[in-house]
């Protein structure tokens, strides 16, 4: 898994969508779509019309679209559809499960090859947030995570990531809600293991002429893939960063997060300090509270020492149950004591509001199911 992650971060696994057939139109950024049209002898203005239909109007059926000029209609007739070069990514909704909390929906989406992923939409006061998946399964193997327990199957293409946002937006629109306000890449998979596809998807998602979810509304969560964090810095990516710690010593962290053996805690924290020094942006640290494992005041003190000097915020997440891990969530009183210890040390923190636990839509509960 570590070798695969390294290869992905070097770009060895990048899919050249323009060279592949058939290819999803959602795999293209606007600039790539304009180049494709120029190569076909069409003006880029037609690419922008198609882009708006796909990413602003959220259309999937384009045949006979009255707003398109004749050259674009002819191009679509010759290039889009069964047996032709292009298609529009449209995962099948295999299940739409609502939580008893009345605010959380989990979508099980079946991809073109039969694999399934889960996408979660959470409602808060005046806004909705989508939790996106970036892989089928995950290679990082965090012991308390249902996705890590299922292992790695494959990366998602950019279009498969973008399609989740389209699906969530359409679901909200149908229910009479305003669109998404925030995105978190905290679903199935490790985003920085699938770096190139994720960055291509986020370029599309944040484009003002389409889905228009600005970078300040997007958070990438990583288990600590150090080369990916450093690449975010080098490429000046504008998204928020969340880092899953769960342990403040190498021994404690590696017992929960096997990827720590590949990217040790000291190396990870050095990367975080580089990120902060170069970007000046706050880092969110995720800490799953597991009874008897990482929830004592002493461990809170070690965490505070570890992240001292950074503009940091700690999200404390009571463990959500999964079938492959026997641990239990830290009791509320102990969680508050842990938080108070951080506050005393000057570290801001939040005990995460639990959402969708009854339908396995909470942090660490997502996995690929077949119906």
C-alpha positions as CSV (number, residue, x, y, z in Angstrom):
1,X,0.0,0.0,0.0
2,X,2.8,2.4,0.9
3,X,4.6,1.7,-2.5
4,X,1.2,2.3,-4.3
5,X,0.8,5.6,-2.4
6,X,4.3,6.7,-3.4
7,X,3.6,5.9,-7.0
8,X,0.4,7.8,-7.0
9,X,2.0,10.9,-5.5
10,X,4.7,10.8,-8.2
11,X,2.0,10.8,-10.8
12,X,2.7,7.3,-12.1
13,X,-1.0,6.4,-11.9
14,X,-2.5,9.5,-13.5
15,X,-5.2,8.7,-16.0
16,X,-4.9,10.7,-19.2
17,X,-8.6,11.1,-19.8
18,X,-8.1,12.7,-23.2
19,X,-6.4,9.6,-24.5
20,X,-8.9,7.1,-23.1
21,X,-12.1,5.8,-24.7
22,X,-14.8,5.8,-23.6
23,X,-14.2,8.7,-21.3
24,X,-16.5,10.6,-18.8
25,X,-17.0,14.2,-19.6
26,X,-16.9,14.8,-15.8
27,X,-13.2,13.8,-15.8
28,X,-12.3,17.0,-17.7
29,X,-11.6,20.4,-16.2
30,X,-12.9,23.3,-18.2
31,X,-9.5,24.0,-19.6
32,X,-9.1,20.3,-20.7
33,X,-12.6,20.4,-22.3
34,X,-11.7,23.5,-24.2
35,X,-8.6,21.9,-25.5
36,X,-10.6,18.8,-26.5
37,X,-13.0,21.0,-28.5
38,X,-10.2,22.9,-30.2
39,X,-8.7,19.6,-31.3
40,X,-12.1,18.8,-32.9
41,X,-12.2,22.1,-34.7
42,X,-14.8,23.7,-32.4
43,X,-14.6,27.0,-30.6
44,X,-14.1,26.9,-26.9
45,X,-17.3,28.8,-26.4
46,X,-19.1,25.4,-27.0
47,X,-17.1,23.8,-24.3
48,X,-18.3,26.5,-21.9
49,X,-21.9,25.9,-22.9
50,X,-21.5,22.2,-22.2
51,X,-19.7,22.9,-18.9
52,X,-22.5,25.1,-17.7
53,X,-25.1,22.4,-18.6
54,X,-23.1,19.8,-16.7
55,X,-21.8,21.6,-13.6
56,X,-24.2,24.5,-13.1
57,X,-27.5,23.1,-14.4
58,X,-26.6,19.5,-13.4
59,X,-27.9,18.0,-16.5
60,X,-27.3,14.4,-17.5
61,X,-29.4,14.2,-20.6
62,X,-28.1,16.5,-23.3
63,X,-29.7,15.2,-26.5
64,X,-31.7,17.9,-28.2
65,X,-30.7,20.6,-25.7
66,X,-32.3,23.7,-27.2
67,X,-29.8,26.1,-25.6
68,X,-26.9,24.5,-27.5
69,X,-25.8,26.0,-30.9
70,X,-25.9,23.6,-33.9
71,X,-22.1,22.8,-33.9
72,X,-22.3,21.6,-30.2
73,X,-25.4,19.6,-30.9
74,X,-23.7,17.9,-33.8
75,X,-20.6,17.2,-31.7
76,X,-22.7,15.6,-29.0
77,X,-24.6,13.5,-31.5
78,X,-21.4,12.1,-32.9
79,X,-19.4,11.7,-29.6
80,X,-21.7,11.1,-26.7
81,X,-23.6,7.9,-25.9
82,X,-23.3,4.1,-26.1
83,X,-20.5,3.0,-28.3
84,X,-19.1,6.5,-28.7
85,X,-16.1,8.2,-27.2
86,X,-17.7,10.0,-24.2
87,X,-20.3,9.5,-21.6
88,X,-21.6,11.4,-18.6
89,X,-20.8,9.9,-15.2
90,X,-24.1,9.1,-13.4
91,X,-23.7,6.6,-10.6
92,X,-26.8,4.6,-9.8
93,X,-28.4,5.3,-6.5
94,X,-28.6,1.9,-4.9
95,X,-29.8,3.2,-1.6
96,X,-30.8,6.5,0.0
97,X,-30.8,6.0,3.8
98,X,-32.1,8.7,6.2
99,X,-30.9,8.9,9.8
100,X,-33.4,9.3,12.6
101,X,-31.7,12.6,13.4
102,X,-33.6,14.0,10.4
103,X,-30.5,15.8,9.2
104,X,-28.3,13.1,7.7
105,X,-28.7,11.1,4.5
106,X,-26.3,8.4,3.2
107,X,-26.3,7.5,-0.5
108,X,-24.9,4.1,-1.7
109,X,-23.8,4.8,-5.2
110,X,-23.1,2.0,-7.7
111,X,-20.3,2.9,-10.2
112,X,-20.1,1.8,-13.8
113,X,-18.0,-1.2,-13.0
114,X,-20.3,-2.4,-10.3
115,X,-18.2,-1.2,-7.4
116,X,-20.1,0.9,-4.7
117,X,-19.2,3.9,-2.6
118,X,-21.0,5.9,0.0
119,X,-21.6,9.6,0.1
120,X,-23.1,11.4,3.1
121,X,-25.0,14.7,3.2
122,X,-25.4,16.4,6.7
123,X,-27.7,19.2,7.5
124,X,-26.7,21.9,10.0
125,X,-28.4,25.2,10.8
126,X,-28.6,27.1,7.5
127,X,-26.2,24.9,5.6
128,X,-25.5,21.4,4.2
129,X,-22.1,19.6,4.1
130,X,-21.3,16.6,1.9
131,X,-18.7,14.0,2.9
132,X,-17.1,12.6,-0.3
133,X,-15.3,9.3,-1.0
134,X,-12.1,9.3,-3.0
135,X,-11.4,5.6,-3.3
136,X,-13.3,2.2,-3.2
137,X,-11.9,1.0,0.1
138,X,-8.7,2.3,1.6
139,X,-5.1,1.1,1.8
140,X,-4.2,2.9,5.1
141,X,-5.7,0.2,7.4
142,X,-6.8,2.3,10.4
143,X,-8.0,-0.4,12.8
144,X,-11.2,1.4,13.9
145,X,-12.4,2.4,10.5
146,X,-14.8,0.3,8.4
147,X,-13.3,1.5,5.1
148,X,-9.8,0.5,6.3
149,X,-11.1,-2.8,7.4
150,X,-12.4,-3.7,3.9
151,X,-9.0,-3.0,2.3
152,X,-8.1,-1.2,-0.9
153,X,-10.0,-1.9,-4.2
154,X,-9.2,1.0,-6.5
155,X,-8.9,4.8,-6.9
156,X,-11.9,6.9,-8.0
157,X,-11.5,8.9,-11.2
158,X,-12.1,12.7,-11.1
159,X,-15.5,12.3,-12.6
160,X,-16.5,9.7,-10.0
161,X,-15.7,12.3,-7.3
162,X,-17.4,15.2,-9.1
163,X,-20.5,12.9,-9.7
164,X,-21.0,12.6,-5.9
165,X,-21.3,16.4,-5.6
166,X,-23.8,16.5,-8.5
167,X,-25.8,13.7,-6.9
168,X,-25.9,15.5,-3.5
169,X,-26.8,18.8,-5.1
170,X,-29.6,17.3,-7.0
171,X,-30.9,15.5,-3.9
172,X,-31.0,18.7,-2.0
173,X,-32.6,20.6,-4.8
174,X,-35.3,18.0,-5.1
175,X,-36.0,18.2,-1.3
176,X,-36.4,22.0,-1.6
177,X,-33.1,22.9,0.1
178,X,-30.4,25.3,-0.9
179,X,-27.3,23.7,-2.3
180,X,-24.2,22.5,-0.5
181,X,-22.1,25.0,1.4
182,X,-19.2,22.8,2.4
183,X,-17.3,19.7,1.3
184,X,-15.2,17.4,3.4
185,X,-13.1,14.7,1.8
186,X,-13.5,12.4,4.8
187,X,-15.5,9.5,3.2
188,X,-14.1,6.2,1.9
189,X,-10.4,6.3,1.0
190,X,-7.3,8.4,1.6
191,X,-7.5,11.6,-0.6
192,X,-3.8,12.1,-0.7
193,X,-3.2,8.5,-1.9
194,X,-5.3,9.5,-4.9
195,X,-3.7,12.9,-5.2
196,X,-3.9,13.7,-8.9
197,X,-7.5,12.6,-9.4
198,X,-8.6,14.5,-6.2
199,X,-7.0,17.7,-7.3
200,X,-8.5,17.5,-10.8
201,X,-11.9,16.9,-9.3
202,X,-11.5,19.8,-6.8
203,X,-10.5,22.1,-9.7
204,X,-13.9,21.3,-11.3
205,X,-15.9,21.5,-8.1
206,X,-14.5,24.9,-7.1
207,X,-14.8,26.5,-10.6
208,X,-17.1,29.5,-10.3
209,X,-18.7,28.8,-13.6
210,X,-20.0,25.5,-12.5
211,X,-20.5,23.8,-9.1
212,X,-18.9,26.9,-7.5
213,X,-17.9,25.5,-4.1
214,X,-15.0,27.7,-3.2
215,X,-11.7,26.4,-1.9
216,X,-12.4,28.0,1.5
217,X,-15.4,25.6,1.8
218,X,-13.4,22.4,1.1
219,X,-11.4,20.3,3.6
220,X,-9.1,17.5,2.7
221,X,-8.6,14.9,5.4
222,X,-5.5,12.8,5.5
223,X,-4.2,10.0,7.8
224,X,-0.7,11.6,7.3
225,X,0.5,10.9,3.8
226,X,3.6,13.1,4.1
227,X,4.5,13.5,0.4
228,X,1.0,14.6,-0.3
229,X,1.0,17.3,2.4
230,X,4.3,18.6,1.1
231,X,2.9,18.6,-2.4
232,X,-0.1,20.6,-1.3
233,X,2.4,23.2,-0.1
234,X,4.6,23.1,-3.2
235,X,1.6,23.5,-5.5
236,X,0.0,26.1,-3.3
237,X,-3.3,24.3,-3.1
238,X,-5.9,26.5,-1.4
239,X,-7.9,23.9,0.5
240,X,-8.1,23.3,4.2
241,X,-6.1,20.5,5.7
242,X,-7.2,18.0,8.4
243,X,-4.8,15.5,9.8
244,X,-5.9,12.4,11.6
245,X,-3.6,11.9,14.6
246,X,-5.3,9.6,17.2
247,X,-2.0,9.2,19.1
248,X,0.7,11.6,20.3
249,X,3.5,9.0,20.6
250,X,4.7,6.8,17.8
251,X,3.8,3.6,19.7
252,X,0.2,4.7,20.5
253,X,-0.4,6.1,17.0
254,X,1.0,3.2,15.0
255,X,-1.2,0.8,17.0
256,X,-4.3,2.6,15.6
257,X,-2.9,4.0,12.3
258,X,-0.6,1.5,10.5
259,X,0.4,4.2,8.0
260,X,2.4,5.8,10.8
261,X,5.0,3.0,10.2
262,X,5.5,4.4,6.7
263,X,5.3,8.1,7.7
264,X,6.4,8.3,11.3
265,X,4.9,10.8,13.7
266,X,8.0,13.0,13.8
267,X,8.1,13.2,10.0
268,X,4.4,14.0,9.8
269,X,4.6,16.8,12.3
270,X,7.6,18.2,10.4
271,X,5.4,18.3,7.3
272,X,2.6,20.0,9.2
273,X,5.0,22.6,10.5
274,X,6.2,23.2,6.9
275,X,2.6,23.5,5.8
276,X,1.8,26.1,8.4
277,X,5.0,28.1,7.9
278,X,4.4,28.2,4.1
279,X,0.7,28.8,4.0
280,X,-0.2,30.4,7.4
281,X,-3.4,28.4,7.4
282,X,-4.9,26.6,10.4
283,X,-4.6,22.8,10.5
284,X,-7.4,20.7,11.9
285,X,-6.3,17.7,13.8
286,X,-8.7,14.8,14.1
287,X,-8.6,12.6,17.3
288,X,-10.9,9.7,17.6
289,X,-11.6,9.1,21.3
290,X,-11.4,5.4,22.2
291,X,-12.0,4.4,25.8
292,X,-8.9,3.2,27.5
293,X,-6.7,3.7,24.4
294,X,-6.1,7.5,23.9
295,X,-8.5,9.4,26.1
296,X,-6.6,10.2,29.3
297,X,-5.6,13.7,30.5
298,X,-1.9,12.7,30.2
299,X,-2.5,11.9,26.5
300,X,-4.2,15.2,26.1
301,X,-1.2,16.9,27.5
302,X,1.1,15.1,25.1
303,X,-1.2,16.1,22.2
304,X,-1.0,19.7,23.3
305,X,2.8,19.6,23.4
306,X,3.0,17.9,20.0
307,X,1.0,20.6,18.2
308,X,2.2,23.6,20.2
309,X,3.2,26.5,18.0
310,X,0.8,25.7,15.2
311,X,-2.4,27.4,14.5
312,X,-4.4,24.3,15.3
313,X,-7.9,23.2,16.1
314,X,-8.5,19.7,17.5
315,X,-11.7,17.9,16.5
316,X,-12.5,15.2,19.1
317,X,-14.6,12.4,17.6
318,X,-16.1,9.8,20.0
319,X,-15.5,6.4,18.4
320,X,-18.3,5.3,16.1
321,X,-19.0,1.5,16.2
322,X,-17.8,-0.8,13.4
323,X,-18.0,-4.6,13.1
324,X,-14.3,-5.1,12.8
325,X,-13.2,-3.2,16.0
326,X,-14.0,-4.1,19.5
327,X,-13.2,-0.7,21.1
328,X,-15.8,1.6,22.5
329,X,-16.3,5.4,22.6
330,X,-14.9,7.4,25.4
331,X,-17.7,8.4,27.9
332,X,-18.9,12.0,27.7
333,X,-17.4,13.0,31.0
334,X,-14.0,11.7,30.1
335,X,-14.2,13.4,26.7
336,X,-15.0,16.7,28.4
337,X,-12.0,16.3,30.7
338,X,-9.8,15.6,27.7
339,X,-11.1,18.8,26.0
340,X,-10.6,20.8,29.2
341,X,-7.0,19.7,29.4
342,X,-6.4,20.9,25.8
343,X,-8.1,24.2,26.7
344,X,-5.8,24.7,29.7
345,X,-2.9,24.3,27.4
346,X,-4.3,26.9,25.0
347,X,-5.4,24.5,22.3
348,X,-9.0,25.1,20.9
349,X,-11.0,22.0,20.3
350,X,-14.5,20.8,19.5
351,X,-16.2,17.5,20.6
352,X,-17.7,16.5,17.2
353,X,-21.5,16.3,17.0
354,X,-22.3,12.7,16.2
355,X,-24.5,12.4,13.1
356,X,-26.0,9.4,11.3
357,X,-24.7,6.7,13.6
358,X,-27.9,4.7,13.4
359,X,-27.4,4.2,9.6
360,X,-23.6,3.8,9.8
361,X,-23.0,7.3,8.2
362,X,-20.7,8.6,10.9
363,X,-16.9,9.1,10.7
364,X,-15.2,5.8,10.2
365,X,-18.4,3.9,9.4
366,X,-18.5,4.1,5.6
367,X,-17.8,1.0,3.5
368,X,-18.6,-0.5,0.1
369,X,-21.7,-2.7,0.1
370,X,-23.3,-4.7,-2.6
371,X,-27.1,-4.8,-2.9
